[in-house]
Amino acid sequence: MSTIIKGESYLDTLNNVERKKHTQKIKIIKHLYVKGSRTNSELCNVIGMSSPTSMSLLNELMSEGLVEKQGRAKSEGGRKPDLYGLRDNSLFVLSIAMGRFKTRMAIFDNNNNNITGIKTFPIRVSDGIGAHELLYQHAQDVISSSGIDTRKLMGVGLNMPGLVDSKEGNNFTYMNPPEGSPSLQQLLEDKFQKPVHIENDVKASALAEYRFGLAHGKKDVLVLSLDWGIGLGVILDGKLQRGTTGYSGEIGHIPFVNDGALCYCGKRGCLETVASGIALARLAKEGIKSGQNSLLNELSDQEIDRIEPQLVIDAANRGDQYAISILSQLGMNLGKGIAILMQLYNPELVILGGRIAEARQYITTPIQHSINIYCMTQIREKTTIALSKLGQNAGILGSVAVVMENIFEDVIDY
């Protein structure tokens, strides 16, 4: 069994030569994880070691079952060099995406293969700090049924909405432990006996887009999550921006309408009150009750009280003009907010994800129209607006990327 991913207690047992060798191995694994299969020569150039040293470490990693030869690279003359990559199922991550109404879990291997499928459980982020017990119980069931060697489970990634301080390991909106108690992260690490990394859901999605989605290979990207609320992940110069306490990107709570509707954050007129899933559901209810001609009138009184954005999107796809009109209203407001962001950050790409983005042209067309009105020509002409291709998988993949990056960064600064 490989000892390649170990904590500080293991590193403390190594002498300087062993520690250096261990760190070099970690650098190789991280590069292969992030960049895919590479030749020995490429690894030498990137990591800064001699070819014999690199080859010796690769041979050790192959004997430990972590690395394998994966064909040959192109050659500019002479023998084609071998490509080395991470073996499937050599390391694992438990990914948890916790939402307002449900929690999803899955186990991924080091090549991002989902080996369990996504399991859904009725655990809500609003259930309080006691929900960490339920998280652990259901996670243990997922781990047990997967049949993996638990020694190869590197860690657990948890993403969730709210004000998440990933360094402190707490969510100050939901599941916040009492003052003086261990952090949510510590509570879960005590349960799992594995490293646990907590991140805001939108930042996790942004990291997923950067590693596996449309933002891969890009430097300056904005990732917007358009769901019940509105969240923003900012990637600048190839790095995810968190801010001083991890709270950056709260675009949904910027002042947008003077004396507007009361937002759940306690302020009035936030962008979320006129451009989110919450706003869409409210507009739909108001329209139905005021007698608007709409397919939504088919809903019962009970269904109207619990109306969700997806019902409005479905109605729009069936040609419902009222549903289309309120989506357009939302899109215009969103576009104005995005135009402000574009002028602040000057991104090359803006990715739209989340439930509202699934309305596709009914939301993207008014967004683009609004951007054309409110954003400077020189900026908008250099920015692409695109719908996420990761869809609902962005969050669950984001937790995988968060764990992989943090596990490596715990050992090296690379």
DRENBABA-294305 format. One record per residue (C-alpha): residue in three letters; x, y, z. Coordinates in steps of 0.001 Angstrom, whole numbers, plus 524288, in hexadecimal, padded with zeros to 5 digits. Each point is the difference from the previous one (the first is absolute). Example, Ala and Ser with C-alpha at 12.3 -4.5 7.8 and 13.67 -1.06 7.14 Angstrom:
! residues 2
(rec "ALA",(8300C,7EE6C,81E78)) (rec "SER",(8055A,80D70,7FD6C)) 
//
This chain:
! residues 414
(rec "MET",(80000,80000,80000)) (rec "SER",(80592,80D3E,7FC16)) (rec "THR",(80300,80A2A,80A68)) (rec "ILE",(8002A,80AEA,7F5E4)) (rec "ILE",(7F4D8,80817,805D2)) (rec "LYS",(8029E,80171,80E80)) (rec "GLY",(7FE75,80AAF,80A00)) (rec "GLU",(809C2,807AB,807EA)) (rec "SER",(801D5,7F4DB,809C3)) (rec "TYR",(80577,7F756,7F538)) (rec "LEU",(808C7,80ABA,7FA9D)) (rec "ASP",(805A1,8023D,80D82)) (rec "THR",(8057C,7F226,7FFC7)) (rec "LEU",(80821,802B3,7F3C0)) (rec "ASN",(80DD0,80525,7FF66)) (rec "ASN",(80357,80B1B,7F6B2)) (rec "VAL",(8038C,7F71B,7F49A)) (rec "GLU",(7F39F,7F7D5,8018A)) (rec "ARG",(7F791,80C21,80163)) (rec "LYS",(8059D,805D1,7F37C)) (rec "LYS",(7FD90,7F353,7F8B2)) (rec "HIS",(7F218,7FF3D,80536)) (rec "THR",(7FD5E,80E13,7FBE0)) (rec "GLN",(8052A,7FD4D,7F254)) (rec "LYS",(7F6A4,7F48C,7FEC5)) (rec "ILE",(7F4A6,80890,80418)) (rec "LYS",(803F1,80A01,7F5C1)) (rec "ILE",(7FFCB,7F57A,7F585)) (rec "ILE",(7F29F,7FB1C,80442)) (rec "LYS",(7FA3C,80D9C,8007D)) (rec "HIS",(80522,80358,7F281)) (rec "LEU",(7FAAC,7F355,7FA47)) (rec "TYR",(7F2E3,80276,80697)) (rec "VAL",(7FECA,80DFD,7FB2C)) (rec "LYS",(8062C,7FE9E,7F28C)) (rec "GLY",(7FDF5,7F1BE,7FC67)) (rec "SER",(80A27,7F656,7FB14)) (rec "ARG",(80DA0,80563,7FD7D)) (rec "THR",(80D62,7FB52,7FBC1)) (rec "ASN",(80B77,7FF00,80944)) (rec "SER",(80676,80B57,7F8DA)) (rec "GLU",(7F3FB,808A6,801CE)) (rec "LEU",(7FF65,7FCDB,80E80)) (rec "CYS",(80E7C,8035A,80179)) (rec "ASN",(7FE1E,80D4B,7F9AB)) (rec "VAL",(7F3F3,803B0,807E4)) (rec "ILE",(8041C,7FAE2,80D4D)) (rec "GLY",(80E7C,80307,7FEE2)) (rec "MET",(8073B,7F334,80214)) (rec "SER",(80980,7F7C4,7F845)) (rec "SER",(7FB2C,7F591,7F6A3)) (rec "PRO",(805DF,7F4A9,807D4)) (rec "THR",(7F9C2,80516,80C95)) (rec "SER",(7F2C7,801AF,7F985)) (rec "MET",(800B6,7F299,7F9BC)) (rec "SER",(8039A,7F9B0,80CE9)) (rec "LEU",(7F458,80672,806BB)) (rec "LEU",(7F6DA,7FBF0,7F4F4)) (rec "ASN",(8048D,7F1EA,8016C)) (rec "GLU",(7FD41,8007B,80E95)) (rec "LEU",(7F279,805D6,7FD9E)) (rec "MET",(7FD2D,7F53E,7F626)) (rec "SER",(80420,7F586,809C2)) (rec "GLU",(7F6F7,80667,809FA)) (rec "GLY",(7F4A5,7FEC5,7F674)) (rec "LEU",(7FDB5,80EA2,7FE27)) (rec "VAL",(80600,80274,7F29C)) (rec "GLU",(80003,7F837,7F35F)) (rec "LYS",(804F5,8014F,7F228)) (rec "GLN",(7F544,80546,7F731)) (rec "GLY",(8051C,7FEC2,7F22C)) (rec "ARG",(80A1D,80830,7F924)) (rec "ALA",(8010F,80E6F,7FCF9)) (rec "LYS",(8029D,805EF,7F2AD)) (rec "SER",(80E2C,80095,7FC18)) (rec "GLU",(80740,80A26,7F82E)) (rec "GLY",(809C8,7F5AA,7FC1D)) (rec "GLY",(804B5,7F33C,805C3)) (rec "ARG",(7F90E,7F713,80989)) (rec "LYS",(7F2F3,804B2,8053E)) (rec "PRO",(800C5,802AD,80EB1)) (rec "ASP",(7F728,7F8FF,809AD)) (rec "LEU",(7F476,8073C,805F4)) (rec "TYR",(7FD85,7FE6F,80E90)) (rec "GLY",(7F2DD,80249,80678)) (rec "LEU",(7F871,7FCDE,80C59)) (rec "ARG",(7F9AA,7F29D,80080)) (rec "ASP",(7F153,7FF1D,80180)) (rec "ASN",(7FB6E,7FCFD,80DDA)) (rec "SER",(80D15,802C4,8065B)) (rec "LEU",(7FAA9,80AFC,808A4)) (rec "PHE",(7F21E,8041B,8038E)) (rec "VAL",(7F84B,80BE7,80483)) (rec "LEU",(7F293,8005F,80657)) (rec "SER",(7F8C3,80BA3,7FA5C)) (rec "ILE",(7F43A,805F9,806E8)) (rec "ALA",(7F791,80AF1,7FA72)) (rec "MET",(7F67F,80500,80A2E)) (rec "GLY",(7F47F,8087C,7FBD0)) (rec "ARG",(7F3EF,80676,80577)) (rec "PHE",(7F757,7F431,7FDEF)) (rec "LYS",(808D0,7F438,7FDA3)) (rec "THR",(80DE1,7FAE7,800D2)) (rec "ARG",(80731,7F887,7F573)) (rec "MET",(80BC9,7F720,801E1)) (rec "ALA",(80923,7F85C,7F738)) (rec "ILE",(80D8C,7F9F8,80044)) (rec "PHE",(80989,80387,7F53A)) (rec "ASP",(80D42,7FA5F,7FCFD)) (rec "ASN",(80C42,807C2,7FCB7)) (rec "ASN",(7FC53,8006B,7F193)) (rec "ASN",(7F2AF,805C4,80371)) (rec "ASN",(7F893,7F381,7FD22)) (rec "ASN",(7F367,7FF6A,807DB)) (rec "ILE",(80057,7F24B,80580)) (rec "THR",(7F377,80036,80803)) (rec "GLY",(7F68C,8086B,7F853)) (rec "ILE",(7F9F7,80BC2,806CE)) (rec "LYS",(7F818,7FC7D,80C0D)) (rec "THR",(7F5A1,80988,804E1)) (rec "PHE",(7FBC3,8016B,80E2F)) (rec "PRO",(7F598,8088C,806B0)) (rec "ILE",(809CB,807CA,8080B)) (rec "ARG",(7FE50,80EC7,7FF3C)) (rec "VAL",(80A4E,80A2D,802A2)) (rec "SER",(7F609,806CC,808CF)) (rec "ASP",(7FED3,7F419,808E7)) (rec "GLY",(80A0B,80593,80970)) (rec "ILE",(80D17,7FB6A,8051E)) (rec "GLY",(7FA24,7F2F3,80405)) (rec "ALA",(7FEF6,7FC93,7F18D)) (rec "HIS",(80E7A,7FC98,80000)) (rec "GLU",(7FC51,7F337,806B3)) (rec "LEU",(7F6B1,7FCAA,7F4E6)) (rec "LEU",(80A31,803DE,7F5FF)) (rec "TYR",(809A5,7F699,8061E)) (rec "GLN",(7F642,7F4C8,80104)) (rec "HIS",(7FBBB,800DF,7F1CE)) (rec "ALA",(80E04,80203,7FB86)) (rec "GLN",(80419,7F395,8070C)) (rec "ASP",(7F56C,7F8AB,7F89F)) (rec "VAL",(8051D,8055B,7F313)) (rec "ILE",(80E01,7FC71,8037A)) (rec "SER",(7FC57,7F251,80493)) (rec "SER",(7F7DF,7FCEC,7F3FB)) (rec "SER",(80AC9,804E5,7F6E8)) (rec "GLY",(8094C,7F51B,803E6)) (rec "ILE",(80BF2,80901,7FF6A)) (rec "ASP",(80C0A,7FE33,8085F)) (rec "THR",(7FD90,80AA6,80A12)) (rec "ARG",(80EA6,801E3,801C0)) (rec "LYS",(7FFD0,805D5,7F257)) (rec "LEU",(7F57B,809F2,8039E)) (rec "MET",(807C8,80CB6,80025)) (rec "GLY",(7F580,8089C,805AD)) (rec "VAL",(7F250,8058E,7FFF3)) (rec "GLY",(7FB82,80C22,7F8C8)) (rec "LEU",(7F3AE,80717,80462)) (rec "ASN",(7FA3B,80BA2,7F8E1)) (rec "MET",(7F427,80780,804AB)) (rec "PRO",(7F948,80D2C,7FE54)) (rec "GLY",(80277,80AF6,8098F)) (rec "LEU",(80B5E,807BE,80581)) (rec "VAL",(80A5D,7F579,80059)) (rec "ASP",(80D66,802AC,805AF)) (rec "SER",(807AB,7F497,7FA6F)) (rec "LYS",(80C19,80335,80824)) (rec "GLU",(7F872,7FFD2,80CBB)) (rec "GLY",(7F799,7F4AE,7FB83)) (rec "ASN",(7F2DF,8061C,8034C)) (rec "ASN",(7F3C1,804B3,7F93C)) (rec "PHE",(7FB33,80C5F,806AB)) (rec "THR",(7F2A6,7FF51,7F985)) (rec "TYR",(7FC78,7F1B5,80200)) (rec "MET",(8046F,7F520,80932)) (rec "ASN",(80818,80974,80816)) (rec "PRO",(8046F,7F98E,80CC5)) (rec "PRO",(7FE15,80732,80CEF)) (rec "GLU",(80AC6,80975,803BF)) (rec "GLY",(80B6E,7F8F6,80626)) (rec "SER",(7FC7F,7F300,7F9AF)) (rec "PRO",(80868,7F8EA,7F5E8)) (rec "SER",(7FE00,80483,7F1F5)) (rec "LEU",(7F735,7F890,7F6B5)) (rec "GLN",(80C47,7FB76,7F911)) (rec "GLN",(805D0,7FAD1,80CAD)) (rec "LEU",(7F360,7F921,803AE)) (rec "LEU",(7FFDA,7F8EC,7F2F7)) (rec "GLU",(80E87,7FCD1,8005A)) (rec "ASP",(7FE03,7F9EB,80D71)) (rec "LYS",(7F548,7F785,7FA11)) (rec "PHE",(8069E,7FC15,7F34E)) (rec "GLN",(80DFC,7FF91,80511)) (rec "LYS",(80379,805DA,7F2CF)) (rec "PRO",(8030C,80DD1,7FB57)) (rec "VAL",(7F36C,807A5,7FD6C)) (rec "HIS",(7FFAF,80C57,7F7B5)) (rec "ILE",(7F43B,80922,8000A)) (rec "GLU",(7FD26,809E6,7F556)) (rec "ASN",(7F504,808F0,7FB91)) (rec "ASP",(7F7D7,7F95D,7F571)) (rec "VAL",(8022F,80A4E,7F582)) (rec "LYS",(80EAA,80090,80238)) (rec "ALA",(80060,7F131,7FF04)) (rec "SER",(7F882,800C7,7F322)) (rec "ALA",(8097E,80A51,7FB07)) (rec "LEU",(80B64,7F722,8033F)) (rec "ALA",(7F92C,7F4D1,7F8EC)) (rec "GLU",(7FE55,80893,7F3F3)) (rec "TYR",(80E66,8039B,800AD)) (rec "ARG",(804AC,7F200,80151)) (rec "PHE",(7F617,7F882,7F7DD)) (rec "GLY",(7F709,8097F,7F8CA)) (rec "LEU",(7FFC8,80B9A,7F6D8)) (rec "ALA",(8099E,807CE,8084F)) (rec "HIS",(80AC6,7F5DE,7FE73)) (rec "GLY",(80C01,806B0,7FA8E)) (rec "LYS",(7FA36,80D9D,8021F)) (rec "LYS",(805AF,80A74,808DA)) (rec "ASP",(7F50A,80996,80335)) (rec "VAL",(7F26D,7FA39,80172)) (rec "LEU",(7F37A,80326,80754)) (rec "VAL",(7F734,7F499,803C2)) (rec "LEU",(7F213,8037E,803D1)) (rec "SER",(7F6E1,7F693,806BF)) (rec "LEU",(7F1EC,803B5,7FD00)) (rec "ASP",(7F786,7F81C,80910)) (rec "TRP",(7F711,8039B,80B5A)) (rec "GLY",(80A70,80A2E,802B4)) (rec "ILE",(80AFF,805E0,7F7EF)) (rec "GLY",(80E34,7FCD8,802A7)) (rec "LEU",(80CD1,803AC,7F99D)) (rec "GLY",(80D01,7F90C,7FED5)) (rec "VAL",(80B59,8085E,7FB5B)) (rec "ILE",(80C18,7FA7D,7F969)) (rec "LEU",(80AA2,80A10,7FDA9)) (rec "ASP",(80D24,7FCC1,7FA00)) (rec "GLY",(7FCAD,7F19B,8013C)) (rec "LYS",(7FD09,80065,80E98)) (rec "LEU",(7F31E,7FEF0,8074E)) (rec "GLN",(7FDD3,80C5F,807F4)) (rec "ARG",(7FA4B,7FE33,80D9E)) (rec "GLY",(80247,80CFD,806B9)) (rec "THR",(804C7,8026E,80DD4)) (rec "THR",(7F640,7F70F,806CB)) (rec "GLY",(7FB4C,7F824,7F44F)) (rec "TYR",(7F3BD,80803,7FDC2)) (rec "SER",(8031D,80600,7F2B2)) (rec "GLY",(7F5F4,7FEEE,7F52B)) (rec "GLU",(7F39A,803AC,80759)) (rec "ILE",(7FAA9,806AC,7F3C5)) (rec "GLY",(7F214,7FC35,8037B)) (rec "HIS",(8000C,8095C,80B7D)) (rec "ILE",(804BF,80C72,7F985)) (rec "PRO",(7F60F,80B3C,8007F)) (rec "PHE",(7F87F,7FFF8,7F33C)) (rec "VAL",(7F27B,805F8,80200)) (rec "ASN",(7FD39,80BCB,8089B)) (rec "ASP",(7F5F1,7FC78,80A81)) (rec "GLY",(7FE39,7F2B4,7F9A5)) (rec "ALA",(7FB10,7F343,805B5)) (rec "LEU",(805AF,7FB2B,80CCD)) (rec "CYS",(80AD7,7F61C,7FDC3)) (rec "TYR",(8023D,7F4BA,8096D)) (rec "CYS",(80D60,80600,80317)) (rec "GLY",(7F8AA,80B19,806B8)) (rec "LYS",(80229,80AB4,7F5D3)) (rec "ARG",(7F663,80530,7F603)) (rec "GLY",(80163,7FFE8,7F14B)) (rec "CYS",(80B25,7F63B,7FE89)) (rec "LEU",(8027E,7FA80,7F264)) (rec "GLU",(7FA92,7F2EE,804AC)) (rec "THR",(7F2B7,80648,80274)) (rec "VAL",(7FE6F,802A9,7F15C)) (rec "ALA",(808D7,7F633,7F907)) (rec "SER",(8001D,7F2D0,80702)) (rec "GLY",(7F7F1,7F3B3,80118)) (rec "ILE",(7F98C,80606,80BE2)) (rec "ALA",(7FC0C,80BC8,7F7B7)) (rec "LEU",(7FB56,7F745,7F4EE)) (rec "ALA",(7F732,7F830,80925)) (rec "ARG",(7FA9F,80C91,805FD)) (rec "LEU",(7FD01,805FA,7F2AD)) (rec "ALA",(7F95C,7F37A,7FBA0)) (rec "LYS",(7F760,7FFC3,80C2D)) (rec "GLU",(7FC6C,80E4F,7FE6A)) (rec "GLY",(7FC86,7FE0B,7F1B9)) (rec "ILE",(7F76B,7F438,80285)) (rec "LYS",(7F8CC,806B6,80B1C)) (rec "SER",(7FDE7,80C4A,7F7CD)) (rec "GLY",(7F99D,7F82B,7F520)) (rec "GLN",(80AF3,7FF51,7F5EE)) (rec "ASN",(7FD18,7F6B1,7F4C9)) (rec "SER",(809F2,7F542,80212)) (rec "LEU",(801DC,7F15B,80006)) (rec "LEU",(803E3,801DC,80E27)) (rec "ASN",(7F191,80221,80300)) (rec "GLU",(7FEBF,7F137,7FF16)) (rec "LEU",(806FC,7FEDD,80D17)) (rec "SER",(7F83E,7FD92,80C54)) (rec "ASP",(8002C,809E2,80B21)) (rec "GLN",(80961,7F747,80776)) (rec "GLU",(80915,7FED4,7F423)) (rec "ILE",(7FFBE,80EC8,7FE11)) (rec "ASP",(80491,80220,80DFC)) (rec "ARG",(80B7A,7F6D1,7FD8A)) (rec "ILE",(802FB,80413,7F213)) (rec "GLU",(80DE4,7FDA9,7FB8D)) (rec "PRO",(807E0,8066D,7F509)) (rec "GLN",(7FFF0,7F365,7F817)) (rec "LEU",(7F12F,800D5,7FE5E)) (rec "VAL",(80159,80D99,7FA11)) (rec "ILE",(80B00,7FB6C,7F70E)) (rec "ASP",(7F7E0,7F44E,7FBA2)) (rec "ALA",(7F487,808F3,7FD0C)) (rec "ALA",(808D1,808F8,7F7F9)) (rec "ASN",(804CA,7F45A,7F825)) (rec "ARG",(7F1C4,7FCE7,7FD10)) (rec "GLY",(7FE33,80DA5,7FA67)) (rec "ASP",(7F9AF,8067E,80BDF)) (rec "GLN",(80155,80E94,7FD5F)) (rec "TYR",(7FEB1,80420,80E26)) (rec "ALA",(80AB2,7F69C,8043E)) (rec "ILE",(80884,804F8,7F4E7)) (rec "SER",(7FD6F,80E22,803E1)) (rec "ILE",(803E1,7FE62,80E50)) (rec "LEU",(80C3C,7F877,7FC15)) (rec "SER",(8032B,80B54,7F6F7)) (rec "GLN",(7FE00,80990,80B2E)) (rec "LEU",(80953,7F80B,8085E)) (rec "GLY",(809D5,7FF3C,7F4F2)) (rec "MET",(8003E,80EB9,7FE19)) (rec "ASN",(802DF,801FB,80E74)) (rec "LEU",(80A59,7F56E,7FFE4)) (rec "GLY",(80637,805E1,7F3E9)) (rec "LYS",(80140,80D2B,8069E)) (rec "GLY",(8069C,7F9A4,80BB3)) (rec "ILE",(8090F,7F824,7F729)) (rec "ALA",(8037E,80C5B,7F868)) (rec "ILE",(804AB,80619,80CBE)) (rec "LEU",(8084F,7F3FC,802C9)) (rec "MET",(805B8,8001D,7F255)) (rec "GLN",(80448,80E13,80192)) (rec "LEU",(80611,7FCF2,80D35)) (rec "TYR",(8075D,7F3A7,7FC19)) (rec "ASN",(80145,80087,7F110)) (rec "PRO",(7FEB5,7F11A,7FE91)) (rec "GLU",(8021B,7F83C,7F39B)) (rec "LEU",(7F4B7,7F6ED,8036B)) (rec "VAL",(7F384,80071,8081C)) (rec "ILE",(7FA0A,7F2AE,802F6)) (rec "LEU",(7F1B6,7FEEE,803E9)) (rec "GLY",(7FBFB,7F429,807F4)) (rec "GLY",(7F53E,7FBD6,80936)) (rec "ARG",(7F195,7FD7C,7FEA6)) (rec "ILE",(7FC70,80D04,7F99E)) (rec "ALA",(80A80,7FE06,7F59E)) (rec "GLU",(7F85E,7F3FF,7FBAC)) (rec "ALA",(7F617,80967,7F9F7)) (rec "ARG",(80A70,801AD,7F577)) (rec "GLN",(7FBFA,809CA,7F576)) (rec "TYR",(7F4D6,8053E,8084B)) (rec "ILE",(80A01,80522,809AD)) (rec "THR",(80C53,801B3,7F7D3)) (rec "THR",(7F99E,80892,7F5A4)) (rec "PRO",(7FB4B,80A83,8099A)) (rec "ILE",(80CE7,7FEFC,80779)) (rec "GLN",(807BB,802CD,7F3A3)) (rec "HIS",(7F6A5,80AF9,7FC39)) (rec "SER",(801D2,80649,80D5B)) (rec "ILE",(80ED6,7FE88,7FF41)) (rec "ASN",(7FFB3,806CA,7F2C1)) (rec "ILE",(7F90D,80B79,80672)) (rec "TYR",(807BF,8013B,80CA0)) (rec "CYS",(80DCA,7FB2E,7FD18)) (rec "MET",(80A90,80790,7F8C9)) (rec "THR",(801DF,7FB48,7F20E)) (rec "GLN",(80EAE,7FE0A,80171)) (rec "ILE",(7FDD7,7F6B8,80B5A)) (rec "ARG",(7F41E,7F857,7FB8F)) (rec "GLU",(805B9,7FD4B,7F284)) (rec "LYS",(80B45,7F8A7,8065E)) (rec "THR",(7F763,7F819,8093A)) (rec "THR",(7F8E2,7F368,7FCCA)) (rec "ILE",(7F35F,7FC75,80712)) (rec "ALA",(7FDE1,7F148,800AE)) (rec "LEU",(7F759,7F607,806B8)) (rec "SER",(806FD,7F629,808A5)) (rec "LYS",(801E1,7F290,7FA04)) (rec "LEU",(801CC,7F9CE,80D5D)) (rec "GLY",(7F1F9,80310,803DC)) (rec "GLN",(7FBA7,7F9E5,80CC9)) (rec "ASN",(80D18,7F8F2,80138)) (rec "ALA",(807AC,80C93,8021F)) (rec "GLY",(7FE4B,7FFFC,80EBC)) (rec "ILE",(8032F,7F1AD,8022E)) (rec "LEU",(80C0E,8010C,7F742)) (rec "GLY",(803E5,80C78,806FE)) (rec "SER",(8014A,7F8E9,80CF7)) (rec "VAL",(80924,7F63D,7F981)) (rec "ALA",(808BE,80AEE,7FAF3)) (rec "VAL",(7FFE7,806BF,80D4D)) (rec "VAL",(804B7,7F3A1,806D9)) (rec "MET",(80A6A,7FCF9,7F5DD)) (rec "GLU",(80586,80DBB,80086)) (rec "ASN",(7FFC9,800FF,80EC5)) (rec "ILE",(805D5,7F28A,80224)) (rec "PHE",(80B71,80380,7F753)) (rec "GLU",(8017F,80DB2,805A5)) (rec "ASP",(8009D,7FA55,80DB6)) (rec "VAL",(80CB0,7F973,7FBE0)) (rec "ILE",(8060E,8096D,7F631)) (rec "ASP",(7FEDD,80DCE,7FB11)) (rec "TYR",(7FFF1,7FD62,7F172)) 
//
